[in-house]
């Protein structure tokens, strides 16, 4: 059991080594270093706590792939925060983001093939997706404008709303479309970040990704509203 909860820290160590290598390629700011290290420490600690609470006996191949992706997200975070105060070559960011997005298509498949599908793994995957999208949307602000932050913040606004309206925290039915939309948002934001898209193509790509995300969240919220009112009707009906 103890070995399982320590396992995620191996990838955190790999992330620190990745930050060192990245700093040799393009210097990271102090804030960049701090944010990258903070992401690696906090995300790894949360996964370790989850493993303990679920009394997991193994880490699982699927989680190993997601942990590798999370390790890269720590480097992306450092680069994005660095870019707020000094230039960061888009090529360096792209070299890290591309494999991060590619691994997103692999972890679920690996988990299913190895029989290591867990609710913790699914949550780990989802939160990693959400944070990568947030980081990329922050980077893209200077390219297309502040409205692009809506893509990165939507997941966190939804979570915050759940604290005000507990029925929003109910489990929604599985829809593969959510995974597709997350992938489209990640790819779209990455394309914008490269600077290869001419204006207004970059704006159109971002707007299309935002529209898909609004539709996906809107469908879930609509379902939760219907279920909530049905539950109230069952309670109040004679």
C-alpha positions as MATLAB code, in Angstrom:
seq = 'XXXXXXXXXXXXXXXXXXXXXXXXXXXXXXXXXXXXXXXXXXXXXXXXXXXXXXXXXXXXXXXXXXXXXXXXXXXXXXXXXXXXXXXXXXXXXXXXXXXXXXXXXXXXXXXXXXXXXXXXXXXXXXXXXXXXXXXXXXXXXXXXXXXXXXXXXXXXXXXXXXXXXXXXXXXXXXXXXXXXXXXXXXXXXXXXXXXXXXXXXXXXXXXXXXXXXXXXXXXXXXXXXXXXXXXXXXXXXX';
ca = [
       0.000    0.000    0.000;
       2.744    2.473    0.988;
       4.598    1.751   -2.247;
       1.514    2.574   -4.298;
       0.983    6.002   -2.759;
       4.656    6.867   -3.243;
       4.636    5.814   -6.907;
       3.188    9.113   -8.270;
       6.140   11.002   -6.790;
       8.442    9.258   -9.246;
       6.760   11.239  -12.011;
       6.954   14.422   -9.935;
      10.703   13.873   -9.771;
      10.726   13.415  -13.533;
       8.846   16.687  -13.858;
      11.506   18.502  -11.831;
      14.187   17.037  -14.114;
      12.111   18.205  -17.091;
      12.010   21.730  -15.672;
      15.792   21.716  -15.344;
      16.225   20.608  -18.966;
      13.663   23.157  -20.167;
      15.463   25.908  -18.254;
      18.647   25.040  -20.143;
      16.803   25.414  -23.460;
      14.912   28.578  -22.589;
      15.391   30.208  -19.160;
      12.356   29.987  -16.868;
      11.391   32.904  -14.666;
      11.251   32.558  -10.891;
       7.452   32.610  -11.111;
       7.619   29.969  -13.823;
       9.716   27.702  -11.633;
       7.414   28.277   -8.662;
       4.239   27.528  -10.625;
       5.684   24.419  -12.262;
       6.901   23.011   -8.943;
       3.620   23.920   -7.234;
       1.597   22.117   -9.894;
       3.756   18.987   -9.644;
       3.601   18.948   -5.842;
      -0.123   19.647   -5.473;
      -1.327   17.357   -8.262;
       0.902   14.509   -7.054;
      -0.201   14.939   -3.443;
      -3.866   14.819   -4.474;
      -3.329   11.611   -6.445;
      -1.457   10.041   -3.525;
      -4.282   10.964   -1.141;
      -6.788    9.478   -3.581;
      -4.841    6.225   -3.698;
      -4.815    6.036    0.101;
      -8.533    6.761    0.436;
      -9.407    4.086   -2.115;
      -6.953    1.624   -0.551;
      -5.465    1.002   -3.992;
      -3.154   -1.968   -4.284;
      -1.530   -0.870   -7.550;
      -0.981    2.344   -9.451;
      -2.024    0.936  -12.820;
      -0.715    1.379  -16.338;
      -3.436    3.885  -17.225;
      -2.496    6.107  -14.289;
       1.161    5.816  -15.307;
       0.327    7.299  -18.721;
      -1.756   10.072  -17.150;
       1.043   10.781  -14.661;
       3.455   11.169  -17.569;
       1.043   13.640  -19.141;
       0.667   15.466  -15.834;
       4.458   15.675  -15.561;
       4.531   17.434  -18.939;
       1.688   19.734  -17.873;
       3.925   20.928  -15.034;
       6.493   22.003  -17.624;
       3.793   23.653  -19.766;
       2.626   25.552  -16.681;
       6.136   26.847  -16.025;
       6.513   27.963  -19.656;
       3.143   29.726  -19.711;
       3.806   31.615  -16.479;
       7.282   32.523  -17.731;
       5.734   33.887  -20.930;
       3.857   36.478  -18.863;
       7.114   38.311  -18.126;
       9.544   37.271  -20.862;
       9.448   35.733  -24.362;
       9.038   31.963  -24.644;
       9.703   30.388  -28.067;
       6.400   28.923  -29.338;
       8.348   25.960  -30.719;
       9.543   24.994  -27.225;
       5.980   25.135  -25.913;
       4.727   23.101  -28.879;
       7.376   20.409  -28.335;
       5.950   19.832  -24.844;
       2.253   20.311  -25.656;
       2.063   17.952  -28.655;
       3.044   14.758  -26.777;
       0.905   15.889  -23.842;
      -2.148   16.015  -26.109;
      -1.170   12.761  -27.815;
      -0.982   10.907  -24.498;
      -4.531   12.034  -23.748;
      -5.691    9.650  -26.467;
      -3.676    6.795  -24.985;
      -4.286    6.660  -21.227;
      -7.904    5.495  -21.412;
      -7.064    2.845  -23.997;
      -4.156    1.584  -21.897;
      -6.337    1.453  -18.785;
      -8.968   -0.622  -20.577;
      -6.445   -2.979  -22.171;
      -4.651   -3.593  -18.864;
      -7.759   -3.810  -16.702;
      -6.708   -0.800  -14.658;
      -9.792    1.403  -15.163;
     -10.696    3.203  -11.911;
     -12.785    6.188  -10.864;
      -9.605    7.817   -9.542;
      -7.904    7.336  -12.890;
     -10.858    8.904  -14.714;
     -10.824   11.889  -12.334;
      -7.050   12.230  -12.656;
      -7.406   12.276  -16.437;
     -10.226   14.838  -16.369;
      -8.449   17.231  -14.019;
      -5.231   16.995  -16.026;
      -7.216   17.881  -19.173;
      -8.847   20.831  -17.436;
      -5.586   22.294  -16.149;
      -3.802   21.928  -19.485;
      -6.665   23.731  -21.203;
      -6.519   26.495  -18.580;
      -2.758   26.928  -19.031;
      -3.031   27.098  -22.828;
      -5.907   29.571  -22.683;
      -3.797   31.860  -20.472;
      -0.986   31.722  -23.035;
      -3.405   32.502  -25.884;
      -4.795   35.670  -24.284;
      -2.130   37.849  -25.902;
      -2.886   36.308  -29.293;
      -6.694   36.409  -29.517;
      -7.827   38.326  -26.434;
      -9.083   37.736  -22.911;
     -12.302   36.042  -24.024;
     -10.319   32.841  -24.684;
      -9.993   32.410  -20.904;
     -13.648   31.312  -20.912;
     -12.471   27.971  -22.310;
      -9.968   27.404  -19.524;
     -12.153   28.689  -16.701;
     -15.420   26.958  -17.578;
     -14.608   23.720  -15.749;
     -13.631   25.622  -12.595;
     -16.697   27.888  -12.717;
     -18.826   24.735  -12.943;
     -17.074   23.271   -9.884;
     -17.523   26.534   -7.954;
     -21.210   26.602   -8.881;
     -21.498   23.112   -7.409;
     -20.642   24.508   -3.984;
     -23.565   26.923   -4.257;
     -25.939   24.405   -5.817;
     -25.097   20.911   -4.498;
     -27.274   19.199   -7.098;
     -24.715   20.263   -9.726;
     -22.270   17.852   -8.080;
     -24.396   14.838   -8.979;
     -22.782   12.275  -11.259;
     -23.772   12.768  -14.885;
     -24.068    9.873  -17.376;
     -20.923    8.998  -19.311;
     -20.679   10.675  -22.696;
     -17.689   10.095  -24.966;
     -18.502   13.466  -26.533;
     -17.028   15.185  -23.464;
     -13.667   13.592  -24.215;
     -13.916   14.664  -27.849;
     -14.719   18.263  -26.886;
     -11.813   18.386  -24.405;
      -9.469   17.099  -27.113;
     -10.758   19.646  -29.633;
     -10.283   22.470  -27.122;
      -6.737   21.354  -26.333;
      -5.769   21.028  -29.987;
      -7.395   24.352  -30.889;
      -5.624   26.218  -28.090;
      -2.324   24.571  -29.028;
      -2.727   25.637  -32.666;
      -3.422   29.205  -31.601;
      -0.362   29.138  -29.319;
       1.958   28.211  -32.197;
       1.104   31.474  -33.961;
       0.800   29.577  -37.238;
      -2.859   30.488  -37.727;
      -3.399   33.839  -39.462;
      -5.928   36.294  -38.099;
      -8.911   35.925  -38.023;
      -8.530   32.145  -38.399;
      -7.117   31.880  -34.872;
     -10.155   33.709  -33.486;
     -12.545   31.479  -35.429;
     -10.808   28.320  -34.204;
     -10.989   29.524  -30.607;
     -14.632   30.571  -30.970;
     -15.564   27.184  -32.432;
     -13.865   25.393  -29.520;
     -15.681   27.643  -27.042;
     -19.015   26.952  -28.722;
     -18.461   23.191  -28.459;
     -17.524   23.514  -24.800;
     -20.620   25.595  -24.030;
     -22.783   22.970  -25.759;
     -21.159   20.142  -23.788;
     -21.477   21.845  -20.403;
     -24.950   23.092  -21.314;
     -26.136   19.557  -21.998;
     -24.836   18.349  -18.641;
     -26.370   21.272  -16.744;
     -29.687   20.730  -18.527;
     -29.657   17.059  -17.516;
     -28.814   17.928  -13.902;
     -31.630   20.502  -13.755;
     -34.156   17.964  -15.023;
     -32.997   15.327  -12.542;
     -33.039   17.854   -9.680;
     -36.624   18.917  -10.339;
     -37.755   15.327  -10.773;
     -36.229   14.468   -7.404;
     -38.045   17.413   -5.819;
     -41.297   16.260   -7.386;
     -40.810   12.774   -5.940;
     -40.194   14.203   -2.482;
     -43.118   16.618   -2.474;
     -45.673   14.450   -4.236;
     -48.209   12.667   -1.954;
];
